[in-house]
Amino acid sequence: MNYQQPYPQQFQPPYQRLPVANGAGPGNGYTNGNGMFPRSSSMVSSPSIVVGAEEIRQRYRKLQPHDALDNEKDYKTIVHTVELPKLAVILKSKFSSDGKCREGPCGLKEEQAAAFAEEFGKNQISPPRKENKWLKLLRQLFCGIFNILLWVCVVAEVLLIIIFSGSNSKAAAQVANSSGSAVELEEEASDEQEADYVTPIILSAVIIMAALLQWYAEQKAEDQMEAMQKLQQSSLVPAVRRDSAGRRMEVEIDPVDLVPGDVIFIEAGSRIPADVRILHCTEGMEVDNSALTGESMPEPRVTKTEKLTCAPTEARNLAYFGTTVLKGNATCVVHAIGDSTFLGKIAQGIKSSRVKSTLEIQIEHFVTIIACVACIVGGLSLLANIFSPVRRTPAMILQNSATALFAQVPEGLLPTVTISLMIASGQMVKREVLVRKIDAVETLGCVSVFCSDKTGTLTKGEMTVQDLAVPRRPGPGGIAAEGLEVVVREPGGLFPKATEQLSLLGSCGILNNGANVRYDDDGEEKYVGSPTEVAIFRAGAEVCDGFEGVKNKPESQRLFEIPFNAENKWMLTVHGRPGASTAVAIIKGAPDRVLKFCSVQSDPAALAKIEACMQELMAQARRVLCIARRELPSVPAKFEGSGPDDCNFPLKAFEFVGLYGIEDPPKEGVDEAVLKAQAAGVRVVMVTGDHPETARAIAKRINILDDEGDVEQASEFTVITGAQLESKVPKGDNFTDDEDDDLVDWWTQAVTDARVFARVSPIHKQVIVQAYQKYGFDGVGDICAMTGD
């Protein structure tokens, strides 16, 4: 059975006309003035192609919500709410009934894919407009207020040479008849004439050399960045299409050539090449969305169609361009490419004209003062020459005045500044930082607010087990009497010497685990799998002095497995010797689910001790997982089942083994770096998409927030969430003087008191920076730096 049926007429919501990157159209060639897809000359000249393109646009409208507008900046789609048969019709694609698309004709027809490629363009985000390097050199030579001032001096000097050269000697002879000082005046004219030839040449050389140095440094940084981007290019994507006869074609497609409707296959470790709807995935599939959402925890993916009330960013049947598959594999259909993807919308939202650096502002101010001083000095020199007892010709008076004016211009400032910035840029390279515009180095020294992402910037970007909680004495009675012992990772990064209970917890974590260990060409271990599974595996290897001794035992062979899924929220494995009469079952997952299978469930006192320990760990923003085991005295001939209702072995009376406290820990030295920044007068603000409590806990540990708490009246603004920002955005693309007073008052206090922004989107991050630049520093505006995603 294949999903192909007549198109449902009732499914007719309006759509957003999506821009594409196919090289047509004005400007960069991505959209035309009306936001429509650009058309090539062949499309315009052929009525059938024009009609076909319009049909494609009409079909694509069905994937947009009713409130979507033309040139919509936000990411809006309802593809996650559309049933697969309707989606196949809309995209003119074909899916198998099981969604796997591993057999039979599936995907787009080649001619349909070609039509979509013509209409939607390449699957790449529109890059910022790149200036021609030779035009850039000319701009650096002749633009900039200080360069203009110096060139004015050069031109004026040349004009003086052209106009007055040769006239001074004649004028001196005429003046000598009345003053008797011909020799003196001829020598003065000769000296001035010789000096005038040298000055414009040297000044021109200074300007050109300074511009060449700056241009070379910036061009070198640009080339290095382009080289790094080429190294990060994605590999070919396995996909399936149909030929003109409808036969199956298994192909590998360059990611930039993908079009909506393409059926592709992704697996663990793959970078998702476009925004896709998941048709089928393995149980427990997880993706890393931290680059988009700031969430350090992996997010599960499923195939179930979502409700209309579900936002696309919360949908679990969608995966986004630029994110990574951590666990499992899937069959997907592409529904958005290029600028229409979630990442593309973010890129469009943050595009803006370049603002002047602080150095440019200071130089403009300095040049204005210099110009005023030079004009005053030149005017005074003019008056002094006119009323001087020594009579001079008008040409000599003008030349003396011009010389006095030009003497006020600091010609050496330009090369001094350029060379100093190049030295600073070279020092930044030694710290593995590329500086694209060298005057940004000076701006960095003027920063008053530093906004930083959390995941991967302030933290390591990898999940780590920080705490192991084990019973002081096994059994419900022992737990009720003595509680749990929490073992914390030591400052050196390792757990203390393992006790019997810690060894049991570690070995259970190694066996009940989906992570794998591979060895690279240098023989170094590389862990592959879900970040949570890898963290537990590593912790188990630490407390057990390696994982080989646990996994290589004959009784450790895995006989059966129930993978983790979103409904059960636990994973179960059975281990033992093949053919033996006994085995061990291990279950790991969410504490509230795992504890239901444990014997401590019948002992309220023991359960209370465990829950108290869990609350203590969660208060430190740890993700808590529980693990338990049970001896199986009898083993069925074949293990079967997927849950407690249909398993052919008992899923009850498990022995509680312990708890794992997992987090994405701060990087080493971050807490000290924050203190140094604060001592230098720079406020450090955390801006993250992660949970507020997680962000608060990490902020306290790295000195962004005080453990003692904040001022009472500022508590409302200490940690601000994305939900609070929804109604606090400016009317336009940036804050203006016409904003409502309530909005201005709110942001004025927010930029003063806030230290953490949590659950924010990338667009919110742009608004936050704009607010600091507008309302910070007592209304003058902060110099704000942003790092992270």
Rosetta blueprint (number, residue, H / E / L):
1 M L
2 N E
3 Y L
4 Q L
5 Q L
6 P L
7 Y L
8 P L
9 Q L
10 Q L
11 F L
12 Q L
13 P L
14 P L
15 Y L
16 Q L
17 R L
18 L L
19 P L
20 V L
21 A E
22 N L
23 G L
24 A L
25 G L
26 P L
27 G L
28 N L
29 G L
30 Y L
31 T L
32 N L
33 G L
34 N L
35 G L
36 M L
37 F L
38 P L
39 R L
40 S L
41 S H
42 S H
43 M H
44 V H
45 S H
46 S L
47 P H
48 S H
49 I H
50 V H
51 V H
52 G H
53 A H
54 E H
55 E H
56 I H
57 R H
58 Q H
59 R H
60 Y H
61 R H
62 K H
63 L H
64 Q L
65 P L
66 H L
67 D L
68 A L
69 L L
70 D L
71 N L
72 E L
73 K L
74 D L
75 Y L
76 K L
77 T L
78 I L
79 V H
80 H H
81 T H
82 V L
83 E L
84 L H
85 P H
86 K H
87 L H
88 A H
89 V H
90 I H
91 L L
92 K L
93 S L
94 K L
95 F L
96 S E
97 S L
98 D L
99 G L
100 K L
101 C L
102 R L
103 E L
104 G L
105 P L
106 C L
107 G L
108 L L
109 K E
110 E H
111 E H
112 Q H
113 A H
114 A H
115 A H
116 F H
117 A H
118 E H
119 E H
120 F H
121 G E
122 K E
123 N L
124 Q L
125 I L
126 S L
127 P L
128 P L
129 R L
130 K L
131 E L
132 N L
133 K H
134 W H
135 L H
136 K H
137 L H
138 L H
139 R H
140 Q H
141 L H
142 F H
143 C L
144 G L
145 I H
146 F H
147 N H
148 I H
149 L H
150 L H
151 W H
152 V H
153 C H
154 V H
155 V H
156 A H
157 E H
158 V H
159 L H
160 L H
161 I H
162 I H
163 I H
164 F H
165 S L
166 G L
167 S H
168 N H
169 S H
170 K H
171 A H
172 A H
173 A H
174 Q H
175 V H
176 A H
177 N H
178 S H
179 S H
180 G L
181 S L
182 A H
183 V H
184 E H
185 L H
186 E H
187 E H
188 E H
189 A H
190 S H
191 D H
192 E H
193 Q H
194 E H
195 A H
196 D H
197 Y H
198 V H
199 T H
200 P H
201 I H
202 I H
203 L H
204 S H
205 A H
206 V H
207 I H
208 I H
209 M H
210 A H
211 A H
212 L H
213 L H
214 Q H
215 W H
216 Y H
217 A H
218 E H
219 Q H
220 K H
221 A H
222 E H
223 D H
224 Q H
225 M H
226 E H
227 A H
228 M H
229 Q H
230 K H
231 L H
232 Q L
233 Q L
234 S L
235 S L
236 L L
237 V E
238 P E
239 A E
240 V E
241 R E
242 R E
243 D L
244 S L
245 A L
246 G L
247 R L
248 R E
249 M E
250 E E
251 V E
252 E E
253 I E
254 D L
255 P H
256 V H
257 D H
258 L L
259 V L
260 P L
261 G L
262 D L
263 V E
264 I E
265 F E
266 I E
267 E E
268 A L
269 G L
270 S L
271 R E
272 I L
273 P L
274 A L
275 D E
276 V E
277 R E
278 I E
279 L E
280 H E
281 C E
282 T L
283 E L
284 G L
285 M L
286 E E
287 V E
288 D E
289 N L
290 S H
291 A H
292 L H
293 T H
294 G L
295 E L
296 S L
297 M L
298 P L
299 E E
300 P E
301 R L
302 V L
303 T L
304 K L
305 T L
306 E L
307 K L
308 L L
309 T L
310 C L
311 A L
312 P H
313 T H
314 E H
315 A L
316 R L
317 N L
318 L E
319 A E
320 Y L
321 F L
322 G L
323 T L
324 T E
325 V E
326 L E
327 K E
328 G L
329 N E
330 A E
331 T E
332 C E
333 V E
334 V E
335 H E
336 A E
337 I L
338 G H
339 D H
340 S H
341 T L
342 F H
343 L H
344 G H
345 K H
346 I H
347 A H
348 Q H
349 G H
350 I L
351 K L
352 S L
353 S L
354 R L
355 V L
356 K L
357 S L
358 T H
359 L H
360 E H
361 I H
362 Q H
363 I H
364 E H
365 H H
366 F H
367 V H
368 T H
369 I H
370 I H
371 A H
372 C H
373 V H
374 A H
375 C H
376 I H
377 V H
378 G H
379 G H
380 L H
381 S H
382 L H
383 L H
384 A H
385 N H
386 I H
387 F L
388 S L
389 P L
390 V L
391 R L
392 R L
393 T L
394 P H
395 A H
396 M H
397 I H
398 L H
399 Q H
400 N H
401 S H
402 A H
403 T H
404 A H
405 L H
406 F H
407 A L
408 Q L
409 V L
410 P L
411 E L
412 G L
413 L H
414 L H
415 P H
416 T H
417 V H
418 T H
419 I H
420 S H
421 L H
422 M H
423 I H
424 A H
425 S H
426 G H
427 Q H
428 M H
429 V H
430 K H
431 R L
432 E L
433 V L
434 L L
435 V L
436 R L
437 K L
438 I L
439 D L
440 A H
441 V H
442 E H
443 T H
444 L H
445 G L
446 C L
447 V L
448 S L
449 V E
450 F E
451 C E
452 S E
453 D L
454 K H
455 T H
456 G H
457 T H
458 L H
459 T E
460 K L
461 G L
462 E L
463 M L
464 T E
465 V E
466 Q E
467 D E
468 L E
469 A E
470 V E
471 P E
472 R L
473 R L
474 P L
475 G H
476 P H
477 G H
478 G H
479 I H
480 A H
481 A H
482 E H
483 G L
484 L E
485 E E
486 V E
487 V E
488 V E
489 R L
490 E L
491 P L
492 G L
493 G L
494 L L
495 F L
496 P L
497 K L
498 A L
499 T L
500 E H
501 Q H
502 L H
503 S H
504 L H
505 L H
506 G H
507 S H
508 C H
509 G H
510 I H
511 L H
512 N L
513 N L
514 G L
515 A L
516 N E
517 V E
518 R E
519 Y E
520 D L
521 D L
522 D L
523 G L
524 E L
525 E E
526 K E
527 Y E
528 V E
529 G L
530 S L
531 P H
532 T H
533 E H
534 V H
535 A H
536 I H
537 F H
538 R H
539 A H
540 G H
541 A H
542 E H
543 V H
544 C L
545 D L
546 G L
547 F L
548 E H
549 G H
550 V H
551 K H
552 N L
553 K L
554 P H
555 E H
556 S H
557 Q L
558 R E
559 L E
560 F E
561 E E
562 I E
563 P L
564 F L
565 N L
566 A L
567 E L
568 N L
569 K L
570 W E
571 M E
572 L E
573 T E
574 V E
575 H E
576 G L
577 R L
578 P L
579 G L
580 A L
581 S L
582 T L
583 A E
584 V E
585 A E
586 I E
587 I E
588 K E
589 G E
590 A L
591 P H
592 D H
593 R H
594 V H
595 L H
596 K H
597 F H
598 C E
599 S H
600 V H
601 Q H
602 S H
603 D L
604 P H
605 A H
606 A H
607 L H
608 A H
609 K H
610 I H
611 E H
612 A H
613 C H
614 M H
615 Q H
616 E H
617 L H
618 M H
619 A L
620 Q L
621 A L
622 R L
623 R E
624 V E
625 L E
626 C E
627 I E
628 A E
629 R E
630 R E
631 E E
632 L E
633 P L
634 S L
635 V L
636 P L
637 A L
638 K L
639 F L
640 E L
641 G L
642 S L
643 G L
644 P L
645 D L
646 D L
647 C L
648 N L
649 F L
650 P L
651 L L
652 K L
653 A L
654 F E
655 E E
656 F E
657 V E
658 G E
659 L E
660 Y E
661 G E
662 I E
663 E E
664 D L
665 P L
666 P E
667 K L
668 E L
669 G L
670 V H
671 D H
672 E H
673 A H
674 V H
675 L H
676 K H
677 A H
678 Q H
679 A H
680 A L
681 G L
682 V L
683 R E
684 V E
685 V E
686 M E
687 V E
688 T L
689 G L
690 D L
691 H L
692 P H
693 E H
694 T H
695 A H
696 R H
697 A H
698 I H
699 A H
700 K H
701 R H
702 I L
703 N L
704 I L
705 L L
706 D L
707 D L
708 E L
709 G L
710 D L
711 V L
712 E H
713 Q H
714 A H
715 S H
716 E H
717 F H
718 T H
719 V E
720 I E
721 T E
722 G H
723 A H
724 Q H
725 L H
726 E L
727 S L
728 K L
729 V L
730 P L
731 K L
732 G L
733 D L
734 N L
735 F L
736 T L
737 D L
738 D L
739 E L
740 D L
741 D H
742 D H
743 L H
744 V H
745 D H
746 W H
747 W H
748 T H
749 Q H
750 A H
751 V H
752 T H
753 D H
754 A L
755 R L
756 V E
757 F E
758 A E
759 R L
760 V L
761 S L
762 P H
763 I H
764 H H
765 K H
766 Q H
767 V H
768 I H
769 V H
770 Q H
771 A H
772 Y H
773 Q H
774 K H
775 Y H
776 G L
777 F L
778 D L
779 G L
780 V L
781 G L
782 D L
783 I L
784 C E
785 A E
786 M E
787 T E
788 G L
789 D L
